[in-house]
Amino acid sequence: MKLLKVVFFVFLFSSCVAQTSQDGIQKHTVAKGETVYQIAKQYQVTPFDIYRLNPDAKEGIQENTTLLIPKKGLNTKQLSQNTDDVKKHIVETKETLYSIAKKYEVSVADLKEWNEADLKDGLKIGQEIIVFVKYAPVNSGYVEVKEIKTTSTVFSHVVKMQETKFGISKKYNISIEELERFNPQIVEGLEVGQVLKIKENDVKETIEVKEIKTTDFYVVKPEETLYSLSKKLNVSEEQLIKLNPEIKMGFKDGMVLKIPVTNVINKQKVDLFATVKKDRKRNLVLLLPFNLNKIESDSIRTQKDYLKDDKFLNLTLDFYSGAMMAIDSAKVLGLPVHVKILDIESSRSTSNVAQVISKNDFSKVDAVIGPFMYSHVETTAQLLSKFKTPVISPLSKEIGLPLDNLYYSIPSQESLTDKMFSYFESKSGNVVAVISGKKTSTKDYLEKKYPNVKYPNYDEKGSLNIESLKALLVKGQKNFIILETEKAALILHTTKALMRYKEEFDLQLVVLELYDTLDFEEIPMTNLTQLNMLFPSFKKEVDADAGRIFEKEFKKKNNVNPNAYATKGFDLTFDTILRICQEDGFVPSTKNSISEQVENTFNYNFKEGKNVNEGIYIMYYDTDYTIKQAK
């Protein structure tokens, strides 16, 4: 019996593998359940060796199909006599690997792999190399780029007597329009002593060609799903599908997927205090819009009037009080940080930030927090770009210019929405959106990015057709109903209908942001809590011991409980202090770690040229009238 088993095994193996002595290629018949990765491992070759000889395998392999397998260590040049898809190229004068790769639309890495032995001493004129044209689309994970280094100098100019805009623009070789665009305060005219922001023309320098690794490979493990893998690798499902179209045919364990190389390492939430370094002094600057000169020069309104009526001043003072708590905490912990607080006089269109920067030495500053308005914080980042000083936008949701040294600490509305939809996907939810006519931008965004969202009908008068809403709900599946409107009548009408459907369907109300209309008296809070209204937020409810200690100490010092701006002032300032006290400083810490403070999480990621915070919570109204974090 044992002998029969051995004979059967030999027969089975020989039926799967046949050597072709002439060309060094083996043939393999795919067994049931086999993957390209498993086959590659069996023959000690790479999956992409198999894909190059079997391009159709990229779409998936079926049982009993035959694959061509190169022998281990085979120089791919040996295959050139057996396929019409191989080109022989004679190297000409002044040709480089880059120019040849570009000609055939392959990568330099591919050329090196296909001609490893011939290129070990470099490329030579008259040399014959081979190019596998048909297999070029199989990406090696590298791209070749000409690095374009762009430098733009931003500096200041103090207006002197008798100077004109024409004269200044000529001096710096810029147009008057550019000068006014960088300095909107001078549109009505110049004033002696004004500090102007000047930006020289961009200078572009082409650097040598170099290869940059853009993708890596990942083997799907048993029970992993597309969703769980996207979360594990911190990459969207859309990106994975774009890199691996075969996923559309089915997601299976053992698949070898290409993944963005920058997403191979998933950042972890850490305790930044555990890794602080106290070996040298760090410098932090806060640029806060107190507008003290304006208050002191006002002969009509008193300081008490300002405190009573000026909401922006009160917001600034709240943020400042929280920041001072963070600074005091740093001192108690023995962190070697020197903090300087500078007053910024600003309105929506004007600011003295350029003048403040010109009068102070920022060359050794480790980080700057502020100003509040995004246009002024952009100006600050531009002016400090020569020092590569990180500038953190503390309160604005606006995401503006792509500046390397500018960090947006408040997640954008787009990021909040995307986080909400990731939650829907994790619950395999059916998503229905009730959107009022004035919210066209929201509907346009959802239709473009999330085409599976369903929309109910409206009647001729613009009222929601409740029956069409019910028709979109699915039994046996979680239904998420997005309500995007500021009309109290539509909110009331929709929530009443959902309360009736609650017994028949598993449903949950969703808003993409908390708007004031939800607090109207005619909208019963009971409906919102019974429907467990779900919403994305950049802050959580204070529930941890550290949060309660902060609230207690803040009230003890200021005689009031901290509001959201005070807590943000503490969280952002304390987090920034901890980050500049890391061994490598602020910037590397944002790339390697996520931190959580009292209410806010800081998870900075570089997206589309911008450093954005993606520390977002999914919260909901519970039936006990509290707000909790969704699981």
Secondary structure in CASP SS format (residue, H / E / C, confidence):
PFRMAT SS
TARGET T0000
AUTHOR 0000-0000-0000
METHOD secondary structure of the structure
MODEL  1
M C 1.00
K H 1.00
L H 1.00
L H 1.00
K H 1.00
V H 1.00
V H 1.00
F H 1.00
F H 1.00
V H 1.00
F H 1.00
L H 1.00
F H 1.00
S H 1.00
S H 1.00
C H 1.00
V E 1.00
A E 1.00
Q E 1.00
T E 1.00
S C 1.00
Q C 1.00
D C 1.00
G C 1.00
I E 1.00
Q E 1.00
K E 1.00
H E 1.00
T E 1.00
V C 1.00
A C 1.00
K C 1.00
G C 1.00
E C 1.00
T C 1.00
V H 1.00
Y H 1.00
Q H 1.00
I H 1.00
A H 1.00
K H 1.00
Q H 1.00
Y H 1.00
Q C 1.00
V C 1.00
T C 1.00
P H 1.00
F H 1.00
D H 1.00
I H 1.00
Y H 1.00
R H 1.00
L H 1.00
N C 1.00
P H 1.00
D H 1.00
A H 1.00
K H 1.00
E H 1.00
G C 1.00
I C 1.00
Q C 1.00
E C 1.00
N C 1.00
T C 1.00
T E 1.00
L E 1.00
L E 1.00
I E 1.00
P E 1.00
K C 1.00
K C 1.00
G C 1.00
L C 1.00
N C 1.00
T H 1.00
K H 1.00
Q H 1.00
L H 1.00
S H 1.00
Q H 1.00
N H 1.00
T C 1.00
D C 1.00
D C 1.00
V E 1.00
K E 1.00
K E 1.00
H E 1.00
I E 1.00
V C 1.00
E C 1.00
T C 1.00
K C 1.00
E C 1.00
T C 1.00
L H 1.00
Y H 1.00
S H 1.00
I H 1.00
A H 1.00
K H 1.00
K H 1.00
Y H 1.00
E C 1.00
V C 1.00
S C 1.00
V H 1.00
A H 1.00
D H 1.00
L H 1.00
K H 1.00
E H 1.00
W H 1.00
N C 1.00
E C 1.00
A C 1.00
D C 1.00
L C 1.00
K C 1.00
D C 1.00
G C 1.00
L C 1.00
K C 1.00
I C 1.00
G C 1.00
Q C 1.00
E E 1.00
I E 1.00
I E 1.00
V E 1.00
F E 1.00
V C 1.00
K C 1.00
Y C 1.00
A C 1.00
P C 1.00
V C 1.00
N C 1.00
S C 1.00
G C 1.00
Y E 1.00
V E 1.00
E E 1.00
V E 1.00
K E 1.00
E E 1.00
I E 1.00
K E 1.00
T E 1.00
T E 1.00
S C 1.00
T C 1.00
V E 1.00
F E 1.00
S E 1.00
H E 1.00
V E 1.00
V C 1.00
K C 1.00
M C 1.00
Q C 1.00
E C 1.00
T C 1.00
K H 1.00
F H 1.00
G H 1.00
I H 1.00
S H 1.00
K H 1.00
K H 1.00
Y C 1.00
N C 1.00
I C 1.00
S C 1.00
I H 1.00
E H 1.00
E H 1.00
L H 1.00
E H 1.00
R H 1.00
F H 1.00
N C 1.00
P H 1.00
Q H 1.00
I H 1.00
V C 1.00
E C 1.00
G C 1.00
L C 1.00
E C 1.00
V C 1.00
G C 1.00
Q C 1.00
V E 1.00
L E 1.00
K E 1.00
I E 1.00
K E 1.00
E C 1.00
N C 1.00
D C 1.00
V E 1.00
K E 1.00
E E 1.00
T E 1.00
I E 1.00
E E 1.00
V E 1.00
K E 1.00
E E 1.00
I E 1.00
K E 1.00
T C 1.00
T E 1.00
D E 1.00
F E 1.00
Y E 1.00
V E 1.00
V C 1.00
K C 1.00
P C 1.00
E C 1.00
E C 1.00
T C 1.00
L H 1.00
Y H 1.00
S H 1.00
L H 1.00
S H 1.00
K H 1.00
K H 1.00
L H 1.00
N C 1.00
V C 1.00
S C 1.00
E H 1.00
E H 1.00
Q H 1.00
L H 1.00
I H 1.00
K H 1.00
L H 1.00
N C 1.00
P H 1.00
E H 1.00
I H 1.00
K H 1.00
M H 1.00
G C 1.00
F C 1.00
K C 1.00
D C 1.00
G C 1.00
M C 1.00
V E 1.00
L E 1.00
K E 1.00
I E 1.00
P E 1.00
V H 1.00
T H 1.00
N H 1.00
V C 1.00
I C 1.00
N C 1.00
K C 1.00
Q E 1.00
K E 1.00
V C 1.00
D C 1.00
L H 1.00
F H 1.00
A H 1.00
T H 1.00
V E 1.00
K C 1.00
K C 1.00
D C 1.00
R C 1.00
K C 1.00
R E 1.00
N E 1.00
L E 1.00
V E 1.00
L E 1.00
L E 1.00
L E 1.00
P C 1.00
F C 1.00
N C 1.00
L H 1.00
N H 1.00
K H 1.00
I H 1.00
E H 1.00
S H 1.00
D C 1.00
S C 1.00
I C 1.00
R C 1.00
T C 1.00
Q H 1.00
K H 1.00
D H 1.00
Y H 1.00
L H 1.00
K H 1.00
D H 1.00
D C 1.00
K H 1.00
F H 1.00
L H 1.00
N H 1.00
L H 1.00
T H 1.00
L H 1.00
D H 1.00
F H 1.00
Y H 1.00
S H 1.00
G H 1.00
A H 1.00
M H 1.00
M H 1.00
A H 1.00
I H 1.00
D H 1.00
S H 1.00
A H 1.00
K H 1.00
V H 1.00
L C 1.00
G C 1.00
L C 1.00
P C 1.00
V E 1.00
H E 1.00
V E 1.00
K E 1.00
I E 1.00
L E 1.00
D E 1.00
I C 1.00
E C 1.00
S E 1.00
S C 1.00
R C 1.00
S C 1.00
T C 1.00
S E 1.00
N C 1.00
V H 1.00
A H 1.00
Q H 1.00
V H 1.00
I H 1.00
S H 1.00
K H 1.00
N C 1.00
D C 1.00
F C 1.00
S C 1.00
K C 1.00
V C 1.00
D C 1.00
A E 1.00
V E 1.00
I E 1.00
G C 1.00
P C 1.00
F C 1.00
M C 1.00
Y H 1.00
S H 1.00
H H 1.00
V H 1.00
E H 1.00
T H 1.00
T H 1.00
A H 1.00
Q H 1.00
L H 1.00
L C 1.00
S H 1.00
K H 1.00
F H 1.00
K C 1.00
T C 1.00
P C 1.00
V E 1.00
I E 1.00
S E 1.00
P C 1.00
L C 1.00
S C 1.00
K C 1.00
E C 1.00
I C 1.00
G C 1.00
L C 1.00
P C 1.00
L C 1.00
D C 1.00
N C 1.00
L E 1.00
Y E 1.00
Y E 1.00
S C 1.00
I C 1.00
P C 1.00
S C 1.00
Q H 1.00
E H 1.00
S H 1.00
L H 1.00
T H 1.00
D H 1.00
K H 1.00
M H 1.00
F H 1.00
S H 1.00
Y H 1.00
F H 1.00
E H 1.00
S H 1.00
K C 1.00
S C 1.00
G C 1.00
N E 1.00
V E 1.00
V E 1.00
A E 1.00
V E 1.00
I E 1.00
S C 1.00
G C 1.00
K C 1.00
K C 1.00
T H 1.00
S H 1.00
T H 1.00
K H 1.00
D H 1.00
Y H 1.00
L H 1.00
E H 1.00
K H 1.00
K H 1.00
Y C 1.00
P C 1.00
N C 1.00
V C 1.00
K E 1.00
Y C 1.00
P C 1.00
N C 1.00
Y E 1.00
D C 1.00
E C 1.00
K C 1.00
G C 1.00
S C 1.00
L E 1.00
N C 1.00
I H 1.00
E H 1.00
S H 1.00
L H 1.00
K H 1.00
A H 1.00
L C 1.00
L C 1.00
V C 1.00
K C 1.00
G C 1.00
Q C 1.00
K C 1.00
N E 1.00
F E 1.00
I E 1.00
I E 1.00
L E 1.00
E E 1.00
T C 1.00
E C 1.00
K C 1.00
A H 1.00
A H 1.00
L H 1.00
I H 1.00
L H 1.00
H H 1.00
T H 1.00
T H 1.00
K H 1.00
A H 1.00
L H 1.00
M H 1.00
R H 1.00
Y H 1.00
K C 1.00
E C 1.00
E C 1.00
F C 1.00
D C 1.00
L E 1.00
Q E 1.00
L E 1.00
V E 1.00
V C 1.00
L C 1.00
E C 1.00
L C 1.00
Y C 1.00
D H 1.00
T H 1.00
L H 1.00
D H 1.00
F C 1.00
E C 1.00
E C 1.00
I C 1.00
P C 1.00
M H 1.00
T H 1.00
N H 1.00
L H 1.00
T H 1.00
Q H 1.00
L C 1.00
N C 1.00
M C 1.00
L E 1.00
F E 1.00
P E 1.00
S E 1.00
F C 1.00
K E 1.00
K C 1.00
E C 1.00
V C 1.00
D C 1.00
A C 1.00
D H 1.00
A H 1.00
G H 1.00
R H 1.00
I H 1.00
F H 1.00
E H 1.00
K H 1.00
E H 1.00
F H 1.00
K H 1.00
K H 1.00
K H 1.00
N H 1.00
N C 1.00
V C 1.00
N C 1.00
P C 1.00
N C 1.00
A H 1.00
Y H 1.00
A H 1.00
T H 1.00
K H 1.00
G H 1.00
F H 1.00
D H 1.00
L H 1.00
T H 1.00
F H 1.00
D H 1.00
T H 1.00
I H 1.00
L H 1.00
R H 1.00
I H 1.00
C C 1.00
Q E 1.00
E C 1.00
D C 1.00
G C 1.00
F H 1.00
V H 1.00
P H 1.00
S H 1.00
T H 1.00
K H 1.00
N H 1.00
S E 1.00
I E 1.00
S E 1.00
E E 1.00
Q C 1.00
V C 1.00
E C 1.00
N E 1.00
T E 1.00
F E 1.00
N C 1.00
Y E 1.00
N E 1.00
F E 1.00
K E 1.00
E C 1.00
G C 1.00
K E 1.00
N E 1.00
V E 1.00
N E 1.00
E C 1.00
G C 1.00
I C 1.00
Y E 1.00
I E 1.00
M E 1.00
Y E 1.00
Y E 1.00
D C 1.00
T C 1.00
D C 1.00
Y C 1.00
T C 1.00
I E 1.00
K E 1.00
Q E 1.00
A C 1.00
K C 1.00
END
